[in-house]
Amino acid sequence: MMRRKLPFWATFLTLIGVIILCALGTWQVKRLAWKNDIVQKLHTAYASSGNALSFNTMKENDFAYGKITGKFLFDKSIALGYRVDKDRGAGYSLVTPLQTDQGTLLVNLGFNPNTMPIKTHALNAHNAQTITLSGLARSPSWNRFTPDNDPENDTWYKYDINQIAAAKDLKEPIPFILYADKSSIDLGENLPNNERWHPKNDHAQYAFFWFALAATLIIIYLLRFIKKSA
């Protein structure tokens, strides 16, 4: 019995393809472990929802759910990321500084479909008022496609805390964003309206997809080239 000689380029390209597909699958497995860790930490954070937030013990990329009290600095608010929501129309994320005994914290009050200028917004009535807010504190993040901020024209897209603090003259900015979902004061305007963050975790399906492609490529190669001849 003689085995057919394997074609060099078909074998080489198949091997490269399998290596790439398996590498993508392995990367998704690592991402799955990373995302599972985040989900577990979120469950723990939400379970401690009655705790007061302490930023002195938090590190970069940490997050915590809890309450914090401070003075509402609505006159220094910004409209971040103007966009059109398919259900709520045109609007932006309303971000308001909160002066606390730990420093100044930027608070995302949620999506605001009210397109009137910040200076004439109804929430100005609560400026300098003491308020207790509950929510999830997270490190700021954006991607490479996010437009740059334009402080001179008060146009904001990124949670660049230092840049916002400089433009709004905020003292001792805290390096986290609070996504508020509850308030001790009725703010009206359906604010705050952030829902609890539950990140999508599709990495198991992605890993299966890449490994399945690798297995399919191997099977095709075997059926096509691994043949015995008399």
C-alpha positions as CSV (number, residue, x, y, z in Angstrom):
1,M,0.0,0.0,0.0
2,M,1.3,3.5,-0.9
3,R,0.3,6.8,0.5
4,R,-0.3,9.7,-1.8
5,K,2.3,12.5,-1.6
6,L,0.8,15.5,0.2
7,P,0.8,18.8,-1.7
8,F,3.1,21.3,-0.1
9,W,1.1,24.5,-0.5
10,A,-2.3,23.0,0.5
11,T,-0.7,21.4,3.6
12,F,1.2,24.6,4.5
13,L,-1.9,26.9,4.0
14,T,-4.1,24.5,5.9
15,L,-1.6,24.4,8.8
16,I,-1.4,28.2,8.9
17,G,-5.2,28.4,8.8
18,V,-5.7,25.9,11.7
19,I,-3.1,27.7,13.8
20,I,-4.8,31.1,13.3
21,L,-8.3,29.7,14.0
22,C,-7.1,27.9,17.1
23,A,-5.3,31.1,18.3
24,L,-8.6,33.0,17.9
25,G,-10.4,30.3,19.8
26,T,-7.9,30.4,22.6
27,W,-8.1,34.2,22.8
28,Q,-11.8,33.9,23.2
29,V,-11.4,31.3,26.0
30,K,-9.2,33.8,27.8
31,R,-11.7,36.6,27.2
32,L,-14.4,34.3,28.6
33,A,-12.5,33.8,31.9
34,W,-11.9,37.6,32.1
35,K,-15.6,38.3,31.5
36,N,-16.7,35.7,34.0
37,D,-14.5,37.3,36.6
38,I,-16.2,40.7,35.9
39,V,-19.7,39.2,36.1
40,Q,-18.9,37.6,39.4
41,K,-17.4,40.9,40.8
42,L,-20.5,42.7,39.6
43,H,-22.8,40.3,41.4
44,T,-20.8,40.9,44.6
45,A,-20.9,44.7,44.1
46,Y,-24.6,44.8,43.6
47,A,-25.2,42.6,46.6
48,S,-23.5,45.3,48.7
49,S,-25.7,48.1,47.4
50,G,-26.3,49.7,50.8
51,N,-22.6,50.4,51.4
52,A,-21.0,53.9,51.1
53,L,-18.6,54.3,48.3
54,S,-15.0,54.7,49.2
55,F,-12.7,55.7,46.4
56,N,-9.5,55.6,48.5
57,T,-9.4,51.8,48.3
58,M,-10.4,51.4,44.6
59,K,-7.8,50.8,41.9
60,E,-7.9,51.5,38.2
61,N,-10.5,49.4,36.4
62,D,-12.2,48.5,39.7
63,F,-15.9,49.0,40.1
64,A,-18.2,49.3,43.1
65,Y,-21.9,49.8,43.7
66,G,-23.1,52.0,46.6
67,K,-24.1,55.4,47.8
68,I,-22.4,58.7,48.1
69,T,-23.5,62.1,49.4
70,G,-22.3,65.5,48.2
71,K,-23.2,68.9,46.8
72,F,-24.8,68.9,43.4
73,L,-22.8,71.2,41.0
74,F,-25.3,71.3,38.2
75,D,-24.0,74.5,36.8
76,K,-20.9,72.6,35.8
77,S,-22.7,69.8,34.1
78,I,-21.8,68.6,30.6
79,A,-23.8,67.0,27.8
80,L,-21.8,64.0,26.7
81,G,-22.1,62.0,23.5
82,Y,-25.0,63.6,21.6
83,R,-26.8,60.8,19.8
84,V,-30.1,59.6,18.5
85,D,-31.7,56.8,20.5
86,K,-34.1,54.6,18.5
87,D,-36.6,54.6,21.4
88,R,-36.1,58.0,23.1
89,G,-35.1,60.2,20.2
90,A,-32.2,62.8,20.2
91,G,-30.4,63.5,23.4
92,Y,-27.2,62.9,25.4
93,S,-25.8,61.5,28.6
94,L,-26.2,64.2,31.3
95,V,-23.0,64.2,33.4
96,T,-23.0,66.3,36.6
97,P,-20.2,66.9,39.1
98,L,-20.8,66.0,42.8
99,Q,-18.6,67.7,45.4
100,T,-17.9,65.1,48.1
101,D,-15.6,64.9,51.1
102,Q,-13.4,62.5,48.9
103,G,-13.2,65.0,46.0
104,T,-15.3,65.9,43.0
105,L,-17.1,62.9,41.4
106,L,-18.5,63.0,37.8
107,V,-22.0,61.5,37.9
108,N,-23.7,60.1,34.8
109,L,-27.4,60.7,35.4
110,G,-28.4,58.8,32.3
111,F,-29.8,59.5,28.9
112,N,-31.5,62.9,28.6
113,P,-33.7,63.5,25.6
114,N,-34.1,67.1,26.5
115,T,-32.0,69.0,23.9
116,M,-32.2,72.4,25.6
117,P,-28.9,74.0,26.6
118,I,-27.5,72.9,30.0
119,K,-27.6,76.4,31.3
120,T,-31.4,76.6,31.0
121,H,-32.1,73.0,32.1
122,A,-34.7,72.5,34.8
123,L,-32.2,70.7,37.1
124,N,-30.4,74.0,37.7
125,A,-33.0,74.5,40.4
126,H,-31.0,71.8,42.4
127,N,-27.6,73.5,42.0
128,A,-25.5,73.5,45.2
129,Q,-28.1,71.2,46.8
130,T,-26.9,68.3,49.0
131,I,-28.0,65.0,47.4
132,T,-27.4,61.2,48.0
133,L,-26.9,59.1,44.8
134,S,-26.7,55.4,44.3
135,G,-25.0,53.7,41.4
136,L,-22.1,51.8,39.9
137,A,-18.7,53.5,40.0
138,R,-16.4,52.5,37.1
139,S,-13.2,53.7,35.5
140,P,-13.8,55.9,32.5
141,S,-13.3,54.2,29.1
142,W,-13.8,54.9,25.4
143,N,-12.6,53.4,22.1
144,R,-10.4,54.7,19.3
145,F,-13.5,55.7,17.2
146,T,-14.7,58.1,19.9
147,P,-14.3,61.7,18.7
148,D,-12.0,64.1,20.6
149,N,-13.5,66.5,23.1
150,D,-13.7,70.2,22.2
151,P,-13.6,72.0,25.6
152,E,-13.6,75.5,24.0
153,N,-17.0,74.8,22.5
154,D,-18.2,72.7,25.5
155,T,-18.6,69.6,23.2
156,W,-17.8,66.3,24.9
157,Y,-17.6,62.7,23.8
158,K,-14.9,61.1,26.0
159,Y,-14.9,60.7,29.8
160,D,-11.5,62.4,30.0
161,I,-11.8,63.3,33.7
162,N,-8.7,65.5,33.8
163,Q,-9.8,67.5,30.7
164,I,-13.3,67.9,32.0
165,A,-12.0,69.0,35.4
166,A,-9.7,71.6,33.9
167,A,-12.5,73.0,31.7
168,K,-15.0,73.1,34.5
169,D,-12.6,74.1,37.3
170,L,-13.3,71.0,39.4
171,K,-11.2,70.5,42.5
172,E,-9.6,67.1,43.3
173,P,-11.4,65.1,40.6
174,I,-12.0,61.4,41.5
175,P,-10.8,59.1,38.7
176,F,-14.1,57.2,38.4
177,I,-17.5,57.8,36.9
178,L,-20.7,57.1,38.9
179,Y,-23.5,55.7,36.8
180,A,-26.4,56.8,39.0
181,D,-29.7,54.9,39.2
182,K,-31.3,56.3,42.4
183,S,-31.5,59.7,44.0
184,S,-32.5,61.0,47.4
185,I,-34.2,64.0,45.6
186,D,-36.9,63.9,43.0
187,L,-35.0,65.3,40.0
188,G,-37.8,65.0,37.5
189,E,-37.0,64.6,33.9
190,N,-36.9,60.8,34.5
191,L,-33.4,61.2,36.0
192,P,-31.3,59.3,37.0
193,N,-32.3,56.5,34.6
194,N,-29.2,54.3,34.2
195,E,-29.9,50.6,34.3
196,R,-27.6,48.2,36.1
197,W,-24.7,47.2,34.0
198,H,-24.7,43.5,32.9
199,P,-22.0,43.1,30.2
200,K,-22.7,40.7,27.3
201,N,-20.8,37.5,27.6
202,D,-20.7,35.7,24.2
203,H,-17.1,34.5,24.3
204,A,-18.0,30.8,24.7
205,Q,-20.0,30.9,21.5
206,Y,-17.2,32.8,19.7
207,A,-14.6,30.2,21.0
208,F,-16.8,27.4,19.8
209,F,-17.1,29.1,16.4
210,W,-13.3,29.4,15.8
211,F,-12.5,25.9,17.0
212,A,-15.3,24.5,14.9
213,L,-13.9,26.2,11.8
214,A,-10.5,24.8,12.6
215,A,-11.9,21.3,12.9
216,T,-13.9,21.8,9.6
217,L,-10.7,22.8,7.8
218,I,-8.9,19.8,9.1
219,I,-11.7,17.5,8.0
220,I,-11.8,19.0,4.5
221,Y,-8.0,18.6,4.2
222,L,-8.2,14.9,5.3
223,L,-11.1,14.1,2.9
224,R,-9.3,15.8,0.0
225,F,-5.7,14.8,0.4
226,I,-5.3,11.8,2.7
227,K,-6.1,8.9,0.5
228,K,-4.5,5.6,0.1
229,S,-3.8,4.1,-3.3
230,A,-2.9,0.6,-4.2
